Amino acid sequence: MIFSNIKMKKKMLYILIIAGIIFLALIIRIAYLQFIEGNELKLGAYEQQTLDRKITPKRGTIYDATGKNVLATSASVETVTINPVNIDANKKEDLINAFCNIFDLDYDTVAKKVNKKSSIETIISRCDKEKTDELRKWLEDNNISKGVNIDEDSKRYYPYGSLASHVIGFCGSDNQGLDGIESKYDELLRGTKGKILKLTDAKGGEIGGEKEEYIDPIDGDDLVLTIDLSIQSIVEKYLKEACIDNKCTDGGSMIIMNPKNGDILAMATYPSYNLNSPYEINSEELKSVWDTMSKNDRTSSLQKMWRNKSIADGYEPGSTFKLITASAALEEGITTPDKEGEFSCVGHIEVAGVKIRCWRYYRPHGSQSLRQALMNSCNPVFIGLGQKIGKEKYYEYLERFGLLEKTGITLPGEAGSIFLKESKVGPVELATISFGQRFKVTPIQLITAVSAIANNGIRVKPRLVKQSINSQTGEITEYPVQEVGRVISEETAKNVIDMMGSVVSEGTGKGAQVKGYTVGGKTGTSEDGVNTGKYIASFMGVAPVSDPELVILITLYNPTGEGGHQGGGIAAPLAGEVLTDVLAYLEVSKDNEKEEDIIKEVEIPELRGKNIKEAKSILKEKGLELVLKQETEEDVSEKIIIEQMPKPRN
């Protein structure tokens, strides 16, 4: 009996120990769930018990430099979703047919979504309100009050289609910026999504009597660009015409920049593409074979179409780069602009045993000053200057001008330059660099460097965005002009700009002349790769020379038309056409107006009541001429004038 009691006590002890362990384990588990996983489980329960429908905010508007012209905006549309478990089974077939008929959708795709055992499915996104209103009426007529949701949404729209396409960029189906400004400033433009929350049961069904909770979306901020709609339109019009007329097989690019503040007034790549349909190829040749192309080839073609040549494609600048060599040589005191006979061109120059020819080797330029050498674009002169500067000092100037680094322009995909490492540069390599060959820079790098010359020697970072505007408060944030620093002295800068004026007035850039203005410039013709048979014609210009307000760079890739491939022959005249319109649009004061071009203000005399003979005599004294509204062979000298235009001032 005693033995039995001891055995019973031991058994009870074991049971108590086991119970204690189990109880302790439960306490630990409860503590773990409460304190360690509590928040996660709470969130999971909330997500399981709520139906969360996202509301896309209105993406910020993008304006041109005037702040008035809309380049990109978001239109109000609606998205249709369903809660399949809440739709009456007897009405599903009718609803499927209604969706297909109203929105022109595939039956099988819609049927699969409607019959799915899920909490939410999207039927159609970003649909015009006209269609969703048609659906609302159908739902009302068929007494369907739950399971179908029509929520506000936003769709990106570009009023000018292809204008500035390579700058603005576009958005994807999720309203996220994929290229250009849309991509670079996506976080600012996209805003914050809103929500519609509703309590549901475990299967996703609605819990009766519970109202939806609406959380407002926060619209994105607006942007004001430096791009001027009118100037961009002028640039794109003339660039397209030039590329077509000169049969530029690889397109072209053009940039206009304000050298004083770095504002990019226009930036264009040809061919452009339609921002409202960015996946539609812009080549008729490619369209004809699109269905036969591989997925990789299609992707490559689209990326090439979207590529902004102005910032992403390096090229050999050719003779336009002589402006950099001339600036460095003047700054170092190696030469002066107008020393007669300082240089002599015999058609070639020998460097380290290699004979490098002048482009006009067959008829050498002979004795020249630096100004004349720039006007003639004489290679041997600039090779000689490069030798005197030396590679160490030359690379120092490349760095000063920002040519060894990216400009930092606020666009995705900017490429850098391609120069040999300084340690690998020998006499021949320095010679070719001195006149703009065997290296690559991007158009934005080169125009930024030359803008430093036009800005009295001070380099300014290129700017594409001037302001952002808060969508909630209207507060304006200014994006400041960023001066990088002085590159050359003001005296050197003025001398180079003055010599550029001579290039246009008397040298290879005559085609860029604009009536009433002194335009400066430098032409360029370079090979597009080694032994490719392709060329790039270019022109770098400033206007007006007296106080530069515009810098323009034109690059035409592989022109194969009758006009040839020389920069002076096809790029300079294009610059003249563009600058004529842009200078007039900006109302820039003329600095080269000849007396015969000046409109003189004269007082118009009273001629009414006088005969024709008397009127002619009066006008002759004032240097004016009488023009009759209707010409006649009869003698009208004695006829009386009863009306005149313009009328005299009272």
TORTIFI-425956 format. One line per field, with one value per residue (C-alpha): residue number from 1; x, y, z; chain. Coordinates in steps of 0.02 Angstrom, whole numbers. Layout:
<recs>
seq (NUM_...)
east (X_...)
north (Y_...)
up (Z_...)
mol (A_...)
</recs>
This chain:
<recs>
seq (1_2_3_4_5_6_7_8_9_10_11_12_13_14_15_16_17_18_19_20_21_22_23_24_25_26_27_28_29_30_31_32_33_34_35_36_37_38_39_40_41_42_43_44_45_46_47_48_49_50_51_52_53_54_55_56_57_58_59_60_61_62_63_64_65_66_67_68_69_70_71_72_73_74_75_76_77_78_79_80_81_82_83_84_85_86_87_88_89_90_91_92_93_94_95_96_97_98_99_100_101_102_103_104_105_106_107_108_109_110_111_112_113_114_115_116_117_118_119_120_121_122_123_124_125_126_127_128_129_130_131_132_133_134_135_136_137_138_139_140_141_142_143_144_145_146_147_148_149_150_151_152_153_154_155_156_157_158_159_160_161_162_163_164_165_166_167_168_169_170_171_172_173_174_175_176_177_178_179_180_181_182_183_184_185_186_187_188_189_190_191_192_193_194_195_196_197_198_199_200_201_202_203_204_205_206_207_208_209_210_211_212_213_214_215_216_217_218_219_220_221_222_223_224_225_226_227_228_229_230_231_232_233_234_235_236_237_238_239_240_241_242_243_244_245_246_247_248_249_250_251_252_253_254_255_256_257_258_259_260_261_262_263_264_265_266_267_268_269_270_271_272_273_274_275_276_277_278_279_280_281_282_283_284_285_286_287_288_289_290_291_292_293_294_295_296_297_298_299_300_301_302_303_304_305_306_307_308_309_310_311_312_313_314_315_316_317_318_319_320_321_322_323_324_325_326_327_328_329_330_331_332_333_334_335_336_337_338_339_340_341_342_343_344_345_346_347_348_349_350_351_352_353_354_355_356_357_358_359_360_361_362_363_364_365_366_367_368_369_370_371_372_373_374_375_376_377_378_379_380_381_382_383_384_385_386_387_388_389_390_391_392_393_394_395_396_397_398_399_400_401_402_403_404_405_406_407_408_409_410_411_412_413_414_415_416_417_418_419_420_421_422_423_424_425_426_427_428_429_430_431_432_433_434_435_436_437_438_439_440_441_442_443_444_445_446_447_448_449_450_451_452_453_454_455_456_457_458_459_460_461_462_463_464_465_466_467_468_469_470_471_472_473_474_475_476_477_478_479_480_481_482_483_484_485_486_487_488_489_490_491_492_493_494_495_496_497_498_499_500_501_502_503_504_505_506_507_508_509_510_511_512_513_514_515_516_517_518_519_520_521_522_523_524_525_526_527_528_529_530_531_532_533_534_535_536_537_538_539_540_541_542_543_544_545_546_547_548_549_550_551_552_553_554_555_556_557_558_559_560_561_562_563_564_565_566_567_568_569_570_571_572_573_574_575_576_577_578_579_580_581_582_583_584_585_586_587_588_589_590_591_592_593_594_595_596_597_598_599_600_601_602_603_604_605_606_607_608_609_610_611_612_613_614_615_616_617_618_619_620_621_622_623_624_625_626_627_628_629_630_631_632_633_634_635_636_637_638_639_640_641_642_643_644_645_646_647_648_649_650)
east (0_143_229_71_57_237_206_50_142_280_150_65_232_269_97_123_295_228_79_196_306_155_86_255_267_95_143_302_203_71_207_293_132_88_253_358_232_90_103_127_-23_-128_-83_-120_-290_-328_-279_-383_-535_-524_-542_-411_-438_-301_-342_-211_-168_-166_12_89_73_229_233_350_460_315_218_65_87_50_172_107_-51_-162_-340_-475_-527_-600_-551_-676_-643_-753_-770_-817_-880_-1007_-1085_-1249_-1215_-1375_-1315_-1134_-1165_-1259_-1122_-986_-1078_-1104_-918_-873_-999_-965_-776_-744_-656_-619_-758_-646_-532_-678_-769_-615_-605_-792_-797_-635_-646_-547_-582_-542_-507_-476_-588_-521_-402_-404_-564_-653_-798_-918_-897_-907_-1066_-1138_-1093_-1172_-1337_-1331_-1299_-1444_-1561_-1514_-1525_-1343_-1286_-1136_-982_-939_-830_-802_-661_-580_-411_-286_-215_-62_-89_31_-60_78_108_289_350_505_474_655_655_483_480_326_238_198_30_54_74_260_382_489_596_649_585_442_569_698_565_447_446_395_267_178_101_34_-99_-265_-370_-548_-561_-708_-726_-747_-767_-638_-694_-686_-874_-947_-1001_-1172_-1196_-1012_-973_-820_-678_-608_-428_-393_-245_-117_-86_92_183_192_353_401_536_662_602_507_364_385_574_559_430_545_693_596_521_688_781_654_662_853_863_740_815_994_946_1023_1009_1049_945_1001_999_991_1010_983_1052_1054_1240_1204_1098_1117_934_900_774_757_826_773_816_753_658_545_403_226_221_37_86_270_272_220_377_413_493_387_525_522_331_329_436_386_286_435_560_618_571_751_758_594_656_818_723_611_760_847_688_679_866_905_1054_1090_1142_1168_1269_1451_1524_1684_1653_1778_1824_1697_1821_1951_1862_1927_2105_2099_2034_2173_2308_2249_2230_2408_2475_2541_2458_2349_2199_2270_2458_2481_2583_2602_2558_2590_2492_2583_2442_2507_2605_2721_2702_2816_2849_2665_2604_2433_2349_2245_2070_2122_2290_2270_2268_2359_2300_2474_2512_2377_2336_2240_2078_2107_2154_1987_1894_1980_1968_2151_2204_2394_2379_2279_2391_2538_2445_2407_2593_2637_2504_2564_2459_2463_2401_2281_2198_2187_2081_1975_1937_1901_1778_1691_1734_1803_1642_1454_1365_1240_1090_931_887_915_1042_1174_1337_1511_1651_1780_1959_2121_2197_2320_2463_2428_2422_2572_2613_2500_2353_2371_2376_2211_2126_2180_2072_1928_1955_1984_1884_1700_1596_1408_1319_1266_1448_1510_1373_1399_1586_1559_1424_1561_1654_1493_1466_1627_1725_1610_1539_1359_1276_1139_963_800_684_655_521_412_239_167_-4_-72_-9_38_210_341_516_647_787_936_1062_1222_1386_1527_1670_1782_1861_1952_1970_1840_1967_2002_1817_1779_1922_1858_1678_1741_1838_1682_1596_1728_1698_1516_1545_1691_1738_1664_1507_1434_1274_1229_1214_1055_997_1017_1125_1308_1313_1468_1503_1615_1578_1625_1640_1696_1698_1566_1682_1842_1827_1637_1610_1490_1507_1434_1403_1390_1383_1412_1343_1319_1206_1220_1409_1401_1313_1275_1102_1092_1212_1157_1231_1172_1228_1171_1215_1270_1196_1193_1097_1154_1206_1354_1415_1511_1456_1475_1366_1216_1227_1272_1124_1008_1073_1038_857_829_915_817_653_712_796_639_528_634_639_828_896_982_1167_1208_1069_1124_1057_952_871_820_637_632_486_412_258_122_49_-135_-169_-358_-434_-276_-257_-139_-7_1_8_155_252_220_272_429_495_479_559_394_300_116_37_-136_-257_-305_-185_-255_-187_-287_-213_-274_-155_-298_-412_-447_-395_-543_-458_-280_-187_-98_-196_-107_-91_-215)
north (0_117_68_107_281_322_264_372_526_503_489_648_737_688_747_913_935_896_1011_1147_1127_1133_1285_1372_1332_1405_1562_1578_1549_1677_1803_1769_1793_1948_2039_1968_1930_2037_2179_2062_1955_2108_2173_2004_1997_2173_2132_1973_2065_2218_2245_2371_2459_2579_2753_2822_3005_3135_3146_3320_3430_3473_3651_3735_3883_4007_3912_3918_3783_3608_3476_3331_3315_3184_3160_3092_2915_2767_2587_2444_2304_2163_2060_1892_1816_1957_1939_1845_1680_1699_1865_1822_1772_1933_2035_1948_1992_2172_2194_2121_2228_2394_2382_2270_2136_1951_1838_1699_1821_1910_1748_1680_1835_1840_1657_1663_1633_1788_1948_2070_2067_2210_2211_2367_2506_2691_2690_2846_2902_2889_2699_2681_2786_2661_2522_2617_2628_2443_2396_2504_2433_2255_2288_2244_2343_2247_2159_2288_2439_2593_2698_2859_2843_2946_2930_3021_3128_3230_3371_3398_3215_3198_3372_3361_3174_3133_3262_3234_3043_2938_2833_2648_2566_2587_2776_2765_2872_2766_2891_3073_3200_3082_2956_3074_3167_3020_3029_3212_3194_3033_3085_2962_2831_2837_2689_2627_2509_2393_2255_2079_1903_1765_1726_1907_1934_2099_2117_2197_2370_2416_2576_2600_2704_2825_2887_3029_3015_3155_3226_3243_3410_3510_3552_3704_3663_3777_3709_3843_3771_3895_3874_3685_3687_3793_3677_3518_3587_3637_3484_3367_3459_3457_3271_3229_3348_3290_3107_3090_2902_2907_3060_3219_3321_3504_3598_3782_3841_4006_4023_4144_4028_3858_3846_3720_3813_3670_3495_3387_3219_3165_3056_3085_2973_2997_3005_2952_2788_2762_2578_2616_2611_2769_2684_2627_2507_2424_2422_2315_2179_2204_2042_1940_2017_1930_1998_2054_2145_2233_2289_2351_2449_2532_2580_2656_2755_2822_2862_3047_3078_3246_3166_2981_2971_3021_3079_3150_3339_3378_3559_3630_3571_3694_3822_3730_3724_3909_3956_3860_3933_4111_4087_4020_4168_4057_4159_4310_4325_4440_4423_4422_4278_4191_4023_3944_3801_3697_3569_3454_3442_3302_3238_3101_3041_3041_3161_3234_3327_3485_3461_3579_3496_3515_3705_3753_3902_3978_4122_4150_4229_4130_4216_4166_3989_3973_4049_3925_3781_3741_3579_3603_3768_3688_3535_3653_3744_3578_3535_3702_3684_3508_3359_3395_3572_3521_3391_3521_3627_3476_3456_3642_3641_3489_3376_3234_3214_3208_3375_3312_3365_3300_3167_2979_2896_3032_2963_3027_3069_2945_3010_2914_2916_3058_2935_2848_3006_3028_3167_3095_3070_3247_3310_3226_3284_3464_3469_3364_3184_3011_3042_3063_3190_3208_3359_3417_3414_3515_3647_3668_3694_3823_3908_3942_4040_4133_4171_4271_4116_4050_3874_3846_3678_3644_3660_3581_3616_3792_3762_3635_3680_3589_3518_3541_3713_3795_3831_3860_3787_3869_3765_3882_3918_3825_3906_3779_3904_4007_3914_4052_4239_4362_4433_4262_4223_4386_4356_4181_4241_4383_4259_4151_4305_4310_4126_4168_4337_4283_4101_3926_3971_4103_4003_4044_4231_4313_4482_4615_4510_4463_4275_4181_4000_3855_3720_3539_3384_3222_3036_2931_2791_2731_2681_2674_2793_2889_3071_3194_3373_3497_3681_3768_3945_4094_4246_4391_4406_4573_4491_4305_4252_4090_3947_3820_3651_3554_3377_3288_3103_3025_3149_3065_3194_3305_3441_3337_3305_3465_3562_3727_3667_3595_3627_3812_3862_3763_3864_4024_3974_3924_4077_4194_4131_4110_4281_4363_4263_4313_4493_4499_4671_4680_4720_4723_4824_4910_5082_5020_4891_5015_5065_5252_5336_5475_5581_5537_5697_5730_5689_5679_5820_5839_5774_5632_5748_5854_5700_5625_5789_5798_5617_5633_5768_5644_5501_5409_5342_5344_5177_5173_5038_5004_5024_5106_5166_5328_5491_5512_5651_5774_5654_5694_5576_5534_5401_5353_5217_5242_5387_5543_5566_5688)
up (0_43_-118_-216_-139_-182_-360_-371_-305_-434_-571_-513_-507_-687_-740_-652_-730_-904_-877_-816_-970_-1086_-994_-1003_-1189_-1217_-1120_-1226_-1387_-1339_-1294_-1460_-1558_-1459_-1453_-1595_-1733_-1667_-1792_-1940_-1892_-1860_-2033_-2110_-2026_-2083_-2262_-2257_-2191_-2304_-2489_-2544_-2712_-2765_-2833_-2953_-2917_-3053_-3118_-3115_-3269_-3369_-3440_-3563_-3515_-3526_-3392_-3505_-3636_-3572_-3637_-3532_-3429_-3347_-3405_-3288_-3334_-3237_-3198_-3184_-3059_-2993_-2834_-2913_-2749_-2729_-2902_-2912_-3002_-3104_-3176_-3215_-3395_-3433_-3349_-3452_-3613_-3555_-3520_-3691_-3785_-3697_-3689_-3841_-3737_-3767_-3699_-3631_-3540_-3456_-3415_-3328_-3216_-3176_-3127_-3027_-2839_-2792_-2699_-2841_-3028_-3150_-3304_-3390_-3339_-3384_-3485_-3549_-3440_-3586_-3583_-3394_-3393_-3517_-3394_-3249_-3344_-3388_-3205_-3150_-3282_-3232_-3044_-3006_-2856_-2789_-2852_-2986_-2944_-3053_-2981_-3037_-3122_-3221_-3397_-3465_-3619_-3726_-3818_-3947_-3988_-4043_-3994_-3882_-3868_-3826_-3686_-3607_-3615_-3577_-3445_-3432_-3402_-3214_-3235_-3195_-3294_-3409_-3503_-3513_-3388_-3345_-3281_-3204_-3103_-3078_-2889_-2895_-3035_-2986_-2819_-2688_-2722_-2632_-2572_-2558_-2409_-2369_-2237_-2309_-2243_-2259_-2438_-2492_-2484_-2425_-2244_-2251_-2181_-2183_-2280_-2389_-2321_-2450_-2434_-2556_-2675_-2672_-2846_-2911_-2922_-3084_-3176_-3281_-3408_-3494_-3663_-3758_-3860_-4003_-4015_-4002_-4143_-4254_-4220_-4255_-4415_-4492_-4428_-4506_-4673_-4672_-4632_-4771_-4900_-4865_-4846_-4673_-4654_-4467_-4425_-4341_-4182_-4133_-3968_-3929_-3762_-3670_-3622_-3479_-3373_-3455_-3505_-3643_-3751_-3876_-3893_-4039_-4114_-4285_-4312_-4163_-4103_-4038_-3848_-3848_-3933_-3888_-3936_-4114_-4223_-4324_-4475_-4622_-4670_-4499_-4494_-4650_-4567_-4385_-4372_-4433_-4312_-4154_-3983_-3953_-4121_-4084_-3914_-3990_-4123_-3993_-3884_-4035_-4075_-3896_-3890_-3867_-3982_-3901_-3737_-3770_-3932_-3937_-4103_-4175_-4175_-4312_-4343_-4219_-4087_-4152_-4044_-3890_-3959_-4006_-3832_-3744_-3858_-3831_-3644_-3633_-3731_-3870_-4007_-4043_-4160_-4294_-4313_-4501_-4571_-4402_-4479_-4648_-4724_-4856_-4867_-4731_-4569_-4513_-4335_-4267_-4443_-4491_-4626_-4583_-4723_-4721_-4789_-4930_-4961_-5150_-5132_-4972_-4871_-4863_-4743_-4610_-4443_-4312_-4365_-4546_-4496_-4403_-4550_-4667_-4542_-4575_-4489_-4486_-4390_-4250_-4245_-4219_-4081_-3995_-3998_-3918_-3784_-3740_-3688_-3500_-3519_-3659_-3547_-3411_-3529_-3576_-3392_-3369_-3514_-3436_-3582_-3475_-3374_-3398_-3390_-3261_-3365_-3282_-3410_-3398_-3512_-3526_-3596_-3563_-3683_-3748_-3743_-3731_-3559_-3548_-3516_-3681_-3786_-3902_-4027_-4163_-4045_-3979_-4159_-4206_-4045_-4085_-4241_-4174_-4226_-4150_-3992_-3951_-3856_-3843_-3919_-3745_-3685_-3833_-3830_-3642_-3671_-3809_-3706_-3578_-3713_-3757_-3572_-3555_-3503_-3365_-3380_-3324_-3298_-3427_-3353_-3412_-3264_-3196_-3065_-2977_-2910_-2759_-2805_-2628_-2580_-2745_-2673_-2808_-2792_-2903_-2979_-2974_-3111_-3069_-3116_-3124_-3134_-3246_-3390_-3483_-3460_-3522_-3646_-3721_-3732_-3823_-3946_-3989_-4012_-4122_-4229_-4241_-4313_-4451_-4490_-4531_-4614_-4724_-4694_-4709_-4610_-4727_-4745_-4564_-4591_-4526_-4589_-4456_-4339_-4321_-4306_-4253_-4288_-4335_-4463_-4440_-4550_-4471_-4503_-4417_-4366_-4452_-4635_-4629_-4774_-4664_-4613_-4489_-4543_-4401_-4357_-4191_-4186_-4070_-4091_-4083_-4076_-3983_-3833_-3861_-3804_-3901_-3938_-4068_-4114_-4266_-4306_-4464_-4468_-4633_-4758_-4929_-5031_-5174_-5052_-4995_-4818_-4777_-4623_-4713_-4856_-4765_-4577_-4580_-4693_-4579_-4431_-4526_-4555_-4374_-4300_-4414_-4340_-4160_-4145_-4213_-4094_-3943_-4005_-3983_-4026_-4195_-4192_-4378_-4457_-4617_-4657_-4802_-4688_-4555_-4558_-4542_-4458_-4563_-4542_-4667_-4743_-4773_-4957_-4960_-5062_-5169_-5345_-5392_-5466_-5307_-5196_-5292_-5275_-5086_-5057_-5164_-5048_-4903_-4998_-5015_-5164_-5208_-5250_-5327_-5274_-5455_-5599_-5758_-5923_-5924_-5858_-5680_-5627_-5602_-5508_-5326_-5185_-5072_-4961_-4914_-4819_-4704_-4637_-4572_-4386_-4311)
mol (A_A_A_A_A_A_A_A_A_A_A_A_A_A_A_A_A_A_A_A_A_A_A_A_A_A_A_A_A_A_A_A_A_A_A_A_A_A_A_A_A_A_A_A_A_A_A_A_A_A_A_A_A_A_A_A_A_A_A_A_A_A_A_A_A_A_A_A_A_A_A_A_A_A_A_A_A_A_A_A_A_A_A_A_A_A_A_A_A_A_A_A_A_A_A_A_A_A_A_A_A_A_A_A_A_A_A_A_A_A_A_A_A_A_A_A_A_A_A_A_A_A_A_A_A_A_A_A_A_A_A_A_A_A_A_A_A_A_A_A_A_A_A_A_A_A_A_A_A_A_A_A_A_A_A_A_A_A_A_A_A_A_A_A_A_A_A_A_A_A_A_A_A_A_A_A_A_A_A_A_A_A_A_A_A_A_A_A_A_A_A_A_A_A_A_A_A_A_A_A_A_A_A_A_A_A_A_A_A_A_A_A_A_A_A_A_A_A_A_A_A_A_A_A_A_A_A_A_A_A_A_A_A_A_A_A_A_A_A_A_A_A_A_A_A_A_A_A_A_A_A_A_A_A_A_A_A_A_A_A_A_A_A_A_A_A_A_A_A_A_A_A_A_A_A_A_A_A_A_A_A_A_A_A_A_A_A_A_A_A_A_A_A_A_A_A_A_A_A_A_A_A_A_A_A_A_A_A_A_A_A_A_A_A_A_A_A_A_A_A_A_A_A_A_A_A_A_A_A_A_A_A_A_A_A_A_A_A_A_A_A_A_A_A_A_A_A_A_A_A_A_A_A_A_A_A_A_A_A_A_A_A_A_A_A_A_A_A_A_A_A_A_A_A_A_A_A_A_A_A_A_A_A_A_A_A_A_A_A_A_A_A_A_A_A_A_A_A_A_A_A_A_A_A_A_A_A_A_A_A_A_A_A_A_A_A_A_A_A_A_A_A_A_A_A_A_A_A_A_A_A_A_A_A_A_A_A_A_A_A_A_A_A_A_A_A_A_A_A_A_A_A_A_A_A_A_A_A_A_A_A_A_A_A_A_A_A_A_A_A_A_A_A_A_A_A_A_A_A_A_A_A_A_A_A_A_A_A_A_A_A_A_A_A_A_A_A_A_A_A_A_A_A_A_A_A_A_A_A_A_A_A_A_A_A_A_A_A_A_A_A_A_A_A_A_A_A_A_A_A_A_A_A_A_A_A_A_A_A_A_A_A_A_A_A_A_A_A_A_A_A_A_A_A_A_A_A_A_A_A_A_A_A_A_A_A_A_A_A_A_A_A_A_A_A_A_A_A_A_A_A_A_A_A_A_A_A_A_A_A_A_A_A_A_A_A_A_A_A_A_A_A_A_A_A_A_A_A_A_A_A_A_A_A_A_A_A_A_A_A_A_A_A_A_A_A_A_A_A_A_A_A_A_A_A_A_A_A_A_A_A_A_A_A_A_A_A_A_A_A)
</recs>
